[in-house]
């Protein structure tokens, strides 16, 4: 937990140690080829899970390879890395992997799919005494003209090794393009449904695997929801019949973690953009309801910039901090060591991203403190704290800057793509 010391007693910006351990383990599993991003449900009114990860481009890799390796969709990876060529990225390029999410609106039960996000969230029913959990997967959705339906449905049937019968609409489409459709494709490598399918209560629509895994995170289907083969296998085993399924389309999600509000913005689906342009009405409406203070002009400037960036990554937009004791701002303390050399080693690591990281003089208690700042702006403090947590796994707490501290601008290297 990022917390305040001294006279600052209320909790601030929760960086939960248990959550970090779980996420660190998940990251290690991902590096080894394991699947599924699974997180404990956040407590209280918070609704953020996960953390940003990073990958280095290897020889011969594209963003499509990175997407498969980290179990994210192609389009969401491209959106998070606007300066990276998705097909010919330079070897050694550092890529943002967008594995931090604002959860969909409550109720958190069953399956929730946000079409514009191209992501599925599964909230399994916890057993007696067990904590709540969310598992999330990237999906492919219906292309323009074959849109996936919105609404509330349920899983009515589970089919292992399904055969695929081409509907009349697809047969007609292929005939118009001079192709002949196979009316029935049996189970096997040519089957577009893959090895598993969950049939929805909406006739003709499925959650299923695919024999074209590169299509995950894109708009390529005829309305069904497709998942990576390894993801649908796990989901199929866990999801019981009659599980509720909610399909929504929300480009802008507002999140909260501690005293900070976040905005996660996705580019609207193409047909909606053509019809109405970029509409920020829902952003304004959500913020008016959740913000604990009146938003200033500079708050709205940042909100609009994040909304128009469409990075798909939760970005902090409004923060609420305790009043600094001396009016000199805050310092972010990241460690205290009896060995000054150890303190300096940590500061040296941090300076790669935060140039103001320094070792303060060892105090009368014999401890050498590693601190970043001072910060005049509460939001800048939070952004820096989050950057350090994501990149280095180091938690901190805030302290009031001493009365004789000069306020300087904090130089901070931004994340790639932001």
RAMO-V26798 format. One line per field, one symbol per residue. ss: DSSP state (a for helix, b for strand, c for the rest). burial: I if it has 24 or more other ideal C-beta (glycine too) atoms within 12 Angstrom, else O. A space follows every 10 residues. Layout:
ss->???
burial->???
This chain:
ss->ccbbcccccc ccccccaaaa aaaaaaaaaa acccccbbbb cccccccbbb ccbbbbcccc ccaaaaaaaa cccaaaaaaa cccccccccc cccbbbbccb bbcccccccb bbbbccccbb bbbccccccc ccbbbbbbcb bbcccccccc bbbbbbbbbb cccbbccaaa aaaaaacccc cccbbccccc cccccbbbbb cccccbbbcc ccaaacccbb bcccbbccaa aaaaaaaacc cccbbbbbcc cbbbbbbccb bbbbbcccca aaaaaacccc aaaaaaaaaa ccccccaaaa aaaaaaaaac ccccbbbbbc cccccccccb bbbbbbbcca aaaaaaaaaa cccbcccbbc cccccccbbb bbbbbccaaa aaaaaaaaaa aaccccbbbb cccccccccc cbcccccc
burial->IIIIIOOIOO OIIIIIOOII OOIOOIIOOI OOOOIIIIII IIOOOIIIII IIIIIOIOOO IIIIOIIIII IIIIIIIIII IOOIOIOOIO OOIIIIIIII IIIIOOOIII IIIIIIIIII IIIIOOOOOO OIIIIIIIII IIOOOOIIII OOIIIOIIIO OIOIOIOOOI OOOOOOOOOO OOOOOOOOOO IIIIIIIIII IOOOIIIIII OIIIIIIIII IIIIIIIIII IIIIIIOIIO OOIIIIIIII IIIIIIIIII IIIIIIIIIO OOOOOOOOOI OIIOOIIOOI IOOOIOOOIO OIIOOIIOII IIIIIIIIII IIOIOOOOII IIIIIIIOOO OOIOOIIOOI OOIIOIIIII OOOOOOOIII IIIIIOIIII IIIIIIIIII IIIIIIIIII IIOOIOOOOI OIOOIIII
